[in-house]
Amino acid sequence: MSETQTATILIVDDDEGVTQTFARMLRLEGYSVRTAMTAENGLREAETAHPDAIILDLRMPLVDGLGFLRRLRTREGNRDTPVAIVTGDYFLEDEISAELQALGAELRFKPMWLEDLVGLARNLLKVTH
C-alpha cells in the first residue's frame, strides 16, 4: 500500500496504555495512527491531521468523548469524519446513546481485541473510501 493510500486514524483516550496498544495494533495493520491523551489535543489533531477516522474514549476528564464529538461536528472539515466511541461503561444512559447516534458515532465496548479493533477500523473507513 502506498503512502497516499494509507488511511490515518486518530485515537483519543486518556489511558496511555489503551492509546499505545490501539496505536500499535493499527500500525501493524498498515494504518497511519495519530494519538491524543485529551479531548483538547484530539480536536487539535483532528484539525491539523484531518484523519480518515477517529476512535474515541467516552469517559475522559475535563471534556469527555461526547463533548469532543459535539465540538468536532461543528467544524467544517470534520463534520463527516467517521467516529467510533469506545467505552468500558456498559450501562450508558439512553440520552447519551441517542445523542451519540444522532452525532453519527458508532458505539463499541472495551476490551477490544485485535480482530475487534481492525474490524472497527475497516468499518469506519468503508464510510469514507
Secondary structure, DSSP 8 states (H G I E B T S, - for coil): --GGG--EEEEE-S-HHHHHHHHHHHHHTT-EEEEESSHHHHHHHHHHH--SEEEEES--SSS-HHHHHHHHHTSGGGTT--EEEEES-S---HHHHHHHHHTTEEEEES---HHHHHHHHHHHHHTT-
